[in-house]
Amino acid sequence: MIGIEDIRKKKMEDIQQQISEQQELQQQIQSIENLSKSWLTKEALERFGNLKQAHEQTAFQFALIIAKMVQNNQIKEKVDDKTMREILIQMQPEKRDTKIRRI
Protein backbone atom coordinates (compact mmCIF):
# COMPACT_ATOMS: atom_id res chain seq x y z
CA MET A 1 0.00 0.00 0.00
CA ILE A 2 1.27 3.43 -0.97
CA GLY A 3 1.43 5.89 1.91
CA ILE A 4 1.12 9.64 1.93
CA GLU A 5 4.84 9.95 2.54
CA ASP A 6 5.58 7.92 -0.61
CA ILE A 7 3.28 10.15 -2.65
CA ARG A 8 4.96 13.29 -1.28
CA LYS A 9 8.40 11.88 -2.02
CA LYS A 10 7.39 11.01 -5.59
CA LYS A 11 5.86 14.46 -6.10
CA MET A 12 9.03 16.16 -4.81
CA GLU A 13 11.17 14.07 -7.17
CA ASP A 14 8.94 15.07 -10.10
CA ILE A 15 9.15 18.75 -9.16
CA GLN A 16 12.93 18.59 -8.78
CA GLN A 17 13.26 16.95 -12.19
CA GLN A 18 11.08 19.64 -13.79
CA ILE A 19 13.19 22.35 -12.17
CA SER A 20 16.43 20.79 -13.40
CA GLU A 21 15.00 20.45 -16.93
CA GLN A 22 13.94 24.10 -16.88
CA GLN A 23 17.39 25.15 -15.66
CA GLU A 24 19.05 23.12 -18.40
CA LEU A 25 16.78 24.71 -21.01
CA GLN A 26 17.57 28.19 -19.66
CA GLN A 27 21.30 27.44 -19.89
CA GLN A 28 20.91 26.32 -23.50
CA ILE A 29 18.95 29.46 -24.36
CA GLN A 30 21.57 31.61 -22.64
CA SER A 31 24.43 29.95 -24.52
CA ILE A 32 22.65 30.45 -27.86
CA GLU A 33 22.05 34.11 -27.04
CA ASN A 34 25.65 34.62 -25.90
CA LEU A 35 26.99 33.08 -29.11
CA SER A 36 24.70 35.26 -31.20
CA LYS A 37 25.50 38.42 -29.27
CA SER A 38 29.20 37.93 -29.84
CA TRP A 39 28.52 38.24 -33.60
CA LEU A 40 26.52 41.49 -33.36
CA THR A 41 27.86 45.02 -33.73
CA LYS A 42 27.14 47.56 -31.00
CA GLU A 43 24.10 48.97 -32.83
CA ALA A 44 22.72 45.51 -33.60
CA LEU A 45 23.26 44.51 -29.98
CA GLU A 46 21.20 47.51 -28.85
CA ARG A 47 18.43 46.54 -31.27
CA PHE A 48 18.58 42.95 -29.99
CA GLY A 49 18.16 44.20 -26.41
CA ASN A 50 15.13 46.27 -27.43
CA LEU A 51 13.69 43.34 -29.36
CA LYS A 52 14.16 41.01 -26.42
CA GLN A 53 12.32 43.42 -24.13
CA ALA A 54 9.39 43.80 -26.52
CA HIS A 55 9.25 40.38 -28.22
CA GLU A 56 11.23 37.76 -26.32
CA GLN A 57 10.21 34.88 -28.60
CA THR A 58 11.20 36.74 -31.77
CA ALA A 59 14.52 37.70 -30.20
CA PHE A 60 15.23 34.06 -29.40
CA GLN A 61 14.31 33.00 -32.93
CA PHE A 62 16.70 35.63 -34.29
CA ALA A 63 19.46 34.45 -31.94
CA LEU A 64 18.86 30.87 -33.08
CA ILE A 65 19.15 31.90 -36.74
CA ILE A 66 22.45 33.70 -36.06
CA ALA A 67 23.79 30.74 -34.07
CA LYS A 68 22.94 28.33 -36.90
CA MET A 69 24.56 30.65 -39.45
CA VAL A 70 27.72 30.76 -37.31
CA GLN A 71 27.78 26.98 -37.01
CA ASN A 72 27.39 26.61 -40.77
CA ASN A 73 30.16 29.18 -41.41
CA GLN A 74 27.71 31.46 -43.24
CA ILE A 75 28.84 34.49 -41.25
CA LYS A 76 32.33 35.86 -41.83
CA GLU A 77 32.03 39.18 -40.00
CA LYS A 78 29.83 40.75 -37.34
CA VAL A 79 26.17 41.34 -38.16
CA ASP A 80 25.39 45.04 -38.34
CA ASP A 81 22.09 46.77 -37.64
CA LYS A 82 21.05 46.87 -41.30
CA THR A 83 21.62 43.14 -41.78
CA MET A 84 19.77 42.44 -38.55
CA ARG A 85 16.76 44.41 -39.79
CA GLU A 86 16.81 42.49 -43.07
CA ILE A 87 16.82 39.17 -41.21
CA LEU A 88 13.96 40.31 -38.98
CA ILE A 89 11.92 41.37 -42.02
CA GLN A 90 12.47 37.96 -43.61
CA MET A 91 11.30 36.32 -40.37
CA GLN A 92 7.93 38.05 -40.52
CA PRO A 93 5.12 36.07 -42.11
CA GLU A 94 3.69 37.48 -45.30
CA LYS A 95 0.64 39.63 -44.79
CA ARG A 96 -2.31 38.99 -47.01
CA ASP A 97 -4.30 41.85 -48.39
CA THR A 98 -7.94 41.64 -47.47
CA LYS A 99 -10.33 43.14 -49.95
CA ILE A 100 -13.92 43.77 -49.03
CA ARG A 101 -16.40 43.83 -51.87
CA ARG A 102 -19.82 45.28 -51.46
CA ILE A 103 -22.62 43.50 -53.17
C-alpha positions as a Markdown table, in Angstrom:
| # | Residue | x | y | z |
|---|---|---|---|---|
| 1 | Met | 0.0 | 0.0 | 0.0 |
| 2 | Ile | 1.3 | 3.4 | -1.0 |
| 3 | Gly | 1.4 | 5.9 | 1.9 |
| 4 | Ile | 1.1 | 9.6 | 1.9 |
| 5 | Glu | 4.8 | 9.9 | 2.5 |
| 6 | Asp | 5.6 | 7.9 | -0.6 |
| 7 | Ile | 3.3 | 10.1 | -2.7 |
| 8 | Arg | 5.0 | 13.3 | -1.3 |
| 9 | Lys | 8.4 | 11.9 | -2.0 |
| 10 | Lys | 7.4 | 11.0 | -5.6 |
| 11 | Lys | 5.9 | 14.5 | -6.1 |
| 12 | Met | 9.0 | 16.2 | -4.8 |
| 13 | Glu | 11.2 | 14.1 | -7.2 |
| 14 | Asp | 8.9 | 15.1 | -10.1 |
| 15 | Ile | 9.1 | 18.7 | -9.2 |
| 16 | Gln | 12.9 | 18.6 | -8.8 |
| 17 | Gln | 13.3 | 17.0 | -12.2 |
| 18 | Gln | 11.1 | 19.6 | -13.8 |
| 19 | Ile | 13.2 | 22.3 | -12.2 |
| 20 | Ser | 16.4 | 20.8 | -13.4 |
| 21 | Glu | 15.0 | 20.5 | -16.9 |
| 22 | Gln | 13.9 | 24.1 | -16.9 |
| 23 | Gln | 17.4 | 25.2 | -15.7 |
| 24 | Glu | 19.1 | 23.1 | -18.4 |
| 25 | Leu | 16.8 | 24.7 | -21.0 |
| 26 | Gln | 17.6 | 28.2 | -19.7 |
| 27 | Gln | 21.3 | 27.4 | -19.9 |
| 28 | Gln | 20.9 | 26.3 | -23.5 |
| 29 | Ile | 18.9 | 29.5 | -24.4 |
| 30 | Gln | 21.6 | 31.6 | -22.6 |
| 31 | Ser | 24.4 | 29.9 | -24.5 |
| 32 | Ile | 22.6 | 30.4 | -27.9 |
| 33 | Glu | 22.1 | 34.1 | -27.0 |
| 34 | Asn | 25.7 | 34.6 | -25.9 |
| 35 | Leu | 27.0 | 33.1 | -29.1 |
| 36 | Ser | 24.7 | 35.3 | -31.2 |
| 37 | Lys | 25.5 | 38.4 | -29.3 |
| 38 | Ser | 29.2 | 37.9 | -29.8 |
| 39 | Trp | 28.5 | 38.2 | -33.6 |
| 40 | Leu | 26.5 | 41.5 | -33.4 |
| 41 | Thr | 27.9 | 45.0 | -33.7 |
| 42 | Lys | 27.1 | 47.6 | -31.0 |
| 43 | Glu | 24.1 | 49.0 | -32.8 |
| 44 | Ala | 22.7 | 45.5 | -33.6 |
| 45 | Leu | 23.3 | 44.5 | -30.0 |
| 46 | Glu | 21.2 | 47.5 | -28.8 |
| 47 | Arg | 18.4 | 46.5 | -31.3 |
| 48 | Phe | 18.6 | 43.0 | -30.0 |
| 49 | Gly | 18.2 | 44.2 | -26.4 |
| 50 | Asn | 15.1 | 46.3 | -27.4 |
| 51 | Leu | 13.7 | 43.3 | -29.4 |
| 52 | Lys | 14.2 | 41.0 | -26.4 |
| 53 | Gln | 12.3 | 43.4 | -24.1 |
| 54 | Ala | 9.4 | 43.8 | -26.5 |
| 55 | His | 9.2 | 40.4 | -28.2 |
| 56 | Glu | 11.2 | 37.8 | -26.3 |
| 57 | Gln | 10.2 | 34.9 | -28.6 |
| 58 | Thr | 11.2 | 36.7 | -31.8 |
| 59 | Ala | 14.5 | 37.7 | -30.2 |
| 60 | Phe | 15.2 | 34.1 | -29.4 |
| 61 | Gln | 14.3 | 33.0 | -32.9 |
| 62 | Phe | 16.7 | 35.6 | -34.3 |
| 63 | Ala | 19.5 | 34.4 | -31.9 |
| 64 | Leu | 18.9 | 30.9 | -33.1 |
| 65 | Ile | 19.2 | 31.9 | -36.7 |
| 66 | Ile | 22.4 | 33.7 | -36.1 |
| 67 | Ala | 23.8 | 30.7 | -34.1 |
| 68 | Lys | 22.9 | 28.3 | -36.9 |
| 69 | Met | 24.6 | 30.6 | -39.4 |
| 70 | Val | 27.7 | 30.8 | -37.3 |
| 71 | Gln | 27.8 | 27.0 | -37.0 |
| 72 | Asn | 27.4 | 26.6 | -40.8 |
| 73 | Asn | 30.2 | 29.2 | -41.4 |
| 74 | Gln | 27.7 | 31.5 | -43.2 |
| 75 | Ile | 28.8 | 34.5 | -41.3 |
| 76 | Lys | 32.3 | 35.9 | -41.8 |
| 77 | Glu | 32.0 | 39.2 | -40.0 |
| 78 | Lys | 29.8 | 40.8 | -37.3 |
| 79 | Val | 26.2 | 41.3 | -38.2 |
| 80 | Asp | 25.4 | 45.0 | -38.3 |
| 81 | Asp | 22.1 | 46.8 | -37.6 |
| 82 | Lys | 21.1 | 46.9 | -41.3 |
| 83 | Thr | 21.6 | 43.1 | -41.8 |
| 84 | Met | 19.8 | 42.4 | -38.6 |
| 85 | Arg | 16.8 | 44.4 | -39.8 |
| 86 | Glu | 16.8 | 42.5 | -43.1 |
| 87 | Ile | 16.8 | 39.2 | -41.2 |
| 88 | Leu | 14.0 | 40.3 | -39.0 |
| 89 | Ile | 11.9 | 41.4 | -42.0 |
| 90 | Gln | 12.5 | 38.0 | -43.6 |
| 91 | Met | 11.3 | 36.3 | -40.4 |
| 92 | Gln | 7.9 | 38.1 | -40.5 |
| 93 | Pro | 5.1 | 36.1 | -42.1 |
| 94 | Glu | 3.7 | 37.5 | -45.3 |
| 95 | Lys | 0.6 | 39.6 | -44.8 |
| 96 | Arg | -2.3 | 39.0 | -47.0 |
| 97 | Asp | -4.3 | 41.9 | -48.4 |
| 98 | Thr | -7.9 | 41.6 | -47.5 |
| 99 | Lys | -10.3 | 43.1 | -50.0 |
| 100 | Ile | -13.9 | 43.8 | -49.0 |
| 101 | Arg | -16.4 | 43.8 | -51.9 |
| 102 | Arg | -19.8 | 45.3 | -51.5 |
| 103 | Ile | -22.6 | 43.5 | -53.2 |
